[in-house]
Amino acid sequence: GKKYFVIDMIKLINYILKSKLEFFFPKKCKVLVYDNVNFQYFKNFLQTKDFAIFYTRKEILNLPIILISIFKHGMNNLNSSYKLEYIKFSNPKFIITMIDNDIDFLSFKFKHTKKIAIQNAYRRTAFPDVFSGLKFSSKNDYNLDVAFCFNRSIAKIYNKYLKCKTIIVGSIKNNKIKKIKNKKNTLAYISQFRPIATSEKKKFIFPYSEFKRKFDLNKLNKKKFRNITIFDF
């Protein structure tokens, strides 16, 4: 109705005011990088200079594509239609992302564009992760050509819900860290990073404060745990 149209327009104007605007159509490219987040981890693997970055988080908005999206699809679900039209206009042979849990990315279907996803973080079928929704859908609803996965277990889950080729590469973030020899009597605590507000409300992680509460570090030292190394990222 008119009420929702006005709300959508206010949101759009707000995004436009806060974002950097592009006034020309995106360039055609061989490889389109979907979302700039984590691009630094795989950019060296691209064997072509003919690539472009599609900023999906509204850091940069392409005004001509916004207008085309509104003209063709209306204001309803503008975020998804904007992404779709941007990709179509760029006409890449490959589109690659490290945001492998992006539902829009998984739902888009192209005849001449291969979609490649690199697993970014731990994945599971429990809510609210991406597979918690895919398990209630048909394989025909979503699609992917290649998924670079952490291990065989997660590859099986990808193949269960998506028709795609899976390649085991581990974590490309971790693969950039040089291996060090194991140290005896050492305890390493590794936690996945989340903003404080998220960790407090949803309890998705095991924060360092909780770690200190559950384990008396002095007692651990007495048990010959001489070095405690914290990697919280």
N, C-alpha and C positions, 0 to 999 in steps of 0.2 A: 504494500500500500504506500501512500504518500509519506506516511510517518517514517517507514523504513528507508525510503528513498532519500529523504532529508538527512537521516542519520548517516547513511552511506556516503552522501555527498560531503557532510561535515568531516567524516573520517578521511575521505580522499583529499580534501583541501588541507587538512592538518598534516597529512603525509607529504603533500607537495611543498608545503611551507617549511617542513623540517628536512627535506631531502635535497640532494643535489640533482638538478634537472638536466636531461639530455634533450636537445631540440631536433636532433637528426635521427633517422632510423638506424638501428644497429647494423653493423657491417656483417656481411656474410663471412663465415669462417668454417674451417675444417673441424675444429674441436671447440665446443662450447663448455666452459667450466660453470657448472650450476652451483652457485653460492660460493662466495669468496672464503668462507670459513674453512680453515685447515688446508687451503690451497698450497701453502708453503711446504707442506709435507710431501706432496706428490708432483709439484711443478717440474722437478728435475727429471721425472719419468716421461714427460711429454716429448716425443721425438719430432715435434714440429713447432715452428714459430707462428703458424697460422692458427692461433687460438684467441678466444676472447672470454672475458669473465662476465657472467650474468649475476648481478647483485640482487639476490632474491629477498633481501631483508629491508628493502626500501632505502638503502644507503644512497642509491642512485636510481632515479626514476626516469624512464624514457617516455616523454610526453606524447609523441606520435603513437606509440604502442598503447598507451593508456586510452587515447581517443578511439583508436581502432577497436580495442577491447570493449569499450562502452557501446560503440556503434553496433558491433556484432553480437554481443552477449548481454548488454544492459549492465546495470549496476549490481545485479545479483551475482555473488561469488566472484567479484572483480579480481581478487588476489590471484585465484587460479587461472582465470581467463587471461589475465595480463601475462602470467608466466608462459602459458601456452602460446599466445600470439607472439611473444618475444622469441621463443624458441623457433617457431615456424618461420619467422622473418629472417632469423639468423641462418636457418637452413644448414645446420652442421651435419657432417657425416657421423660424428660421435658427440655425445653429451656425457660428461663425466662429473660425478659428485662424490664428496666424502660425507654428505648428509644422507646416509643410506636409509634413514627412517622418515624421509619426507614423503608423505602420502601423495601429494600432487605429482612429484617426480615419478613415483611408481605407477600412477594411474594414467599418465600421458601415453598416447600411442602414436607412433610415427612409422611410416612405411620405409623411409630411406635413412633413418637416423638410429644408430645403435646407442642404447643406454647402458652406461657402465657405472656401477656403484662400488665404492670402497668402504668397507666396514669401519666405522669411526669409533664405536664404543661397544661395551658389553650389550648383547641382545638377548631377549627372552620372550617367551610367549605369554608371560603374566602381564597384566595391566600395570602401567600405561604404555608399555613399549609397543613398537610398531606391529609386531606379530600378533599381539593380543586382538587387534582388529582384523588383520588379514585372515586369521583362522576361521572367521565367520563369513568369508567371502569366497567367491569362485576364483580359480586361477586365471580365468579370462578377464576378471575385473582389473587386475593389475599386471604389469609386465616389466621385465628387466632382461637385458641380453647377457650381461656378465656381472658377477658379484665377486669381488676380491674379499675373502673371508679370513677370520682369525684362525679357524681350525675346522676339522671335519665335522664336529658336532654342530656348529652353527651353519655349516654348508648344507647339512641335511635339512635343517629348518628352512633355509632359503629355498631349497628344491621342493620342499613340501608345500609351500605356499606360493611360489613363483616359478614360472617356466624360465629358467635361466641356467647359464653355465657358471659353475662355481670354481674359483681358483684359490687355493690355500696360500696365503702370503704372511700370515701372522698380523701383528699390528705394525703398520708402516711408521707409526710414531715411535713405538718401542724399538723398531729395527734401526732407527737412527742413533740409538744410544749404544755406545761402545760397551762391550762386555768386560766385566772386571772379575778377577778371580774371587771365588767364594772365601769369605772370612769366617773362621770358626768363632763360636760364641758371639754371634751377631744376630740381632733380631731386626728385621726390616718391616715397617708398617707402610702399606701402600693403600691410599684411598682415592676414589674417583672424586674429582672436584665438582662441587655444586655451590651456587650462591648460598649465603647464610640463611636467607629467608626460605629458600627451597628446602634446605636440609632440616630446618626447624619445623616446618609445616608438614612435610611429606615423609621425612625420615627415610629417604632413599639411600642414604649413605651412612657409614659408620665413622662419625667425626672423631678427630684426634682427642677432643675433650672427653668423649665417651671411652676412648681407648685408655686414657690416663685413669679414668674412674674405675675401670674394670681390672686394670693391671697395676699393681704397685711396682713402680720402676725400681725402687730401692731393693725390693725383694728379688726382682729379676736380676739386678746387678750381683746380688749375693749368690745367685745361681749361675754365676759366670757369664751372664749376658753383659759383656763389657761395653759393647757398642750398640746403641740403638739409633738407627738411621730412619728419618721420616721423609718420605717422598709423598707429598700431598698435592696432587695436580688434577 
